[in-house]
């Protein structure tokens, strides 16, 4: 009798043990919604290509936002994403440099700084290293909107400086194919088009050394050309019924290369301030005589001294709030020449606003108003062609103020922010994952799809020595 | 009886949402077998924890009881969609234990000493998992040492009070989002051990031959840790006094909340004992988890983490059936509501409303020696929630199987 009870009891216990030893998970089910992702192409600039830390490398290509998107799209039908990969361990930047790395400076106030070594220039100059063929990632560092339509853009016969070797190295037929025709060769069912801003950024990065409304290297593209290019690209890409997503242009305030160095980040001791005031006594006498501001230095933070060719007094003045000092000036500021104090920062490393006596060009305003116009055009074109629209400008705005993702707060700060790589312009792998997720969100909203987002923490950020 | 039992179970499961923080209610195999009831029962030496007021009614001159439970717990996490990410914890086996020793000083006065582990947490999500910047693993254990005096005022009333000395021990690991040039991610290890104090008081009222009521108050114990070790492992260029000093110290405090428990025991028949406990837990003491570092730098500020736990109620029912003079079988059920509010659910304590189903037995091996066994299954409701300050959301599931074994020796 007792034995029977005990055996019943034992049975009950073992049933309990077997019943759900592990909690059930209802796994997430990806779906493609109304879009067909089987042939996915990306077309764009350095971001699309995977340019990071000031160079193109296989590591950057594998961790570009476009490669991360492709990886996520594999669960909803994408079968292949072929990239024009740089050989492992090699890298090449637009200045002939290799990927930047951080090194320890030994200077307590600046413990780490990016360092550029010479890169594998042969990847651009020696056609025997080129890998011309058919690829799914048609991202070319430096590309502006109208370049995507032009076969000349990859034509080595035009001679060095007149074509873009970053495209020529992988174009299916250099000088014959265009980025658009190479993209179309994949008969895409889904495309990603993101021109993150070379149409305006080239002007900004040159210190405003170009025209507003032109097609030169440092010009801000004119609106008609930009509109025509975007319209032509979207018309062609979606001609076969393909769907897609486009992104807009981030504000320059979010880009560390432009916004990192504050106009008044000149730190002076009392002694140095006194020396500066003495050194600029003659300048101040001239300024006062002309009714223009004098340069007065004090202990602590001061506005940098910048070159301004339009300025009547010694073609220099102190920077004003709203003016930009580019990261390219950093080495000069830290050098013995003491840019910004002993010698003015050359105007190729600054962006000016307009100041009395109002001869100068308001470069900052030119950039900001161009971004607003281009973004309005991009939105209108996305709507007209019925493609999804990813507001990367808004994303960067959020990131600027500190954005918490999965346990960490990201900012757009240089080196430490986590989003931007050591060049201060392009994203880290983790930044790319965050951008990819913005595109995925836009796709899911537009096409009723359930594309899984990338796991941001799976990707790495700036590496410290 | 059966009908009543099922009715009560339905009532409980229809009560709406709340879990159990880092409290571990496994302080006796006999009680665990009955849904961890016991405040209104006369359970001999183990009353030291459940209700010192009942200790005065101890029948034998000496009684000793010791035992342990073995917690096999599983936590799963599924990231908020759209995402394919899923994770499963690899928790080390938790081993809460108890020791009770009591002796009658006089006919009415009993002295006892207990050593229990009513709070703890043992959870490991792994070094690489997606929530590693919130937590990688945590091990928390509090040992309560409680000398107690109990007095039987008359045949109806008993009171008891114990002084509680707590040894708290904590170790946790978090990843830091700083990677070196070999791809190794940074990490901080937080560890410390300290003492804190409280009390445990209880009152028992034997209303009649069949009904016993009990009221127990276990005070809050605020465990304040001063000068714990915070060891930062970061890339070399940052492991400096101006960024992340390697061997830092910290101060922090963690409350072990008060518990007020009302219990009733009802001898339904000669063979059947029923028990009910209502346990109210003062979790609202846990407002924030703050780490005050000895050395602060621009990169390393003190860390303040909102918790804002809420007071909770645990509803418990249990039954004991005397199969034979030396064999008792037990069963119980409880419903434990979570103290963790919406948007403040962390993976370090992924609490949810939990249902516990238990069974147990006592086998009198000899006149003086009993073998006690219990088995508890805890099922946590699936909870889709997260920790807003870290923007980390997903669906947490949890369950546990907890066998326990112990011995009681009385003479």
Contacts between the chains, C-beta under 8 A, distances in Angstrom:
chain1	res1	chain2	res2	distance
A	2	B	323	6.5
A	2	B	324	6.3
A	2	B	327	6.7
A	5	B	323	6.3
A	5	B	329	7.4
A	9	B	329	6.7
A	9	B	359	7.2
A	9	B	361	7.4
A	12	B	359	6.9
A	13	B	359	6.4
A	13	B	375	5.5
A	16	B	357	7.4
A	16	B	359	7.7
A	16	B	375	6.8
A	16	B	377	5.3
A	16	B	401	7.7
A	17	B	401	6.2
A	19	B	377	7.7
A	20	B	379	7.3
A	20	B	399	6.3
A	21	B	74	7.3
A	21	B	399	7.9
A	21	B	401	6.9
A	22	B	74	5.2
A	22	B	76	7.2
A	22	B	88	7.6
A	22	B	399	7.5
A	23	B	74	6.0
A	23	B	75	7.8
A	23	B	76	5.1
A	23	B	380	7.5
A	23	B	382	7.5
A	23	B	397	3.4
A	23	B	398	6.4
A	23	B	399	5.3
A	24	B	397	7.2
A	25	B	76	5.6
A	25	B	78	5.4
A	25	B	86	5.9
A	25	B	395	7.8
A	25	B	397	6.8
A	26	B	78	7.9
A	27	B	78	7.5
A	27	B	84	7.8
A	27	B	86	6.9
A	28	B	78	7.1
A	28	B	81	5.2
A	28	B	82	6.6
A	28	B	83	6.2
A	28	B	84	5.7
A	30	B	82	7.2
A	30	B	84	7.1
A	75	B	84	6.6
A	101	B	181	7.0
A	102	B	181	7.7
A	102	B	237	7.6
A	104	B	237	5.0
A	108	B	242	7.2
A	111	B	237	5.8
A	111	B	240	7.5
A	111	B	242	7.4
A	111	B	243	7.6
A	112	B	237	5.4
A	404	B	389	7.2
A	404	B	390	6.2
A	404	B	391	4.2
A	405	B	391	5.8
A	406	B	130	6.2
A	406	B	131	6.9
A	406	B	133	6.9
A	406	B	390	7.2
A	406	B	391	6.6
A	406	B	392	5.2
A	407	B	131	6.2
A	407	B	132	7.4
A	407	B	133	3.2
A	407	B	134	4.5
A	407	B	390	4.4
A	407	B	391	7.7
A	407	B	392	5.4
A	408	B	133	5.0
A	408	B	177	4.6
A	408	B	390	8.0
A	418	B	177	6.6
A	440	B	82	7.5
A	444	B	82	6.4
A	450	B	81	7.2
A	450	B	82	5.0
A	451	B	82	6.2
A	452	B	81	7.6
A	452	B	82	4.9
A	452	B	83	5.2
A	452	B	84	4.5
A	453	B	82	5.6
A	453	B	83	5.4
A	455	B	79	7.5
A	455	B	83	7.1
A	455	B	85	5.3
A	455	B	130	5.8
A	457	B	130	5.2
A	457	B	132	7.1
A	457	B	133	7.2
A	458	B	130	7.7
A	460	B	179	5.3
A	460	B	183	6.8
A	461	B	177	6.7
A	461	B	179	6.5
A	462	B	179	7.5
A	463	B	179	5.1
A	463	B	180	6.3
A	463	B	181	4.7
A	463	B	183	7.2
A	463	B	235	7.5
A	464	B	178	6.1
A	464	B	179	6.9
A	464	B	180	5.9
A	464	B	181	7.1
A	464	B	234	7.7
A	464	B	235	3.6
A	464	B	236	8.0
A	464	B	237	5.4
A	464	B	238	5.7
A	465	B	180	7.2
A	465	B	181	5.8
A	465	B	235	6.3
A	465	B	236	6.3
A	465	B	237	4.6
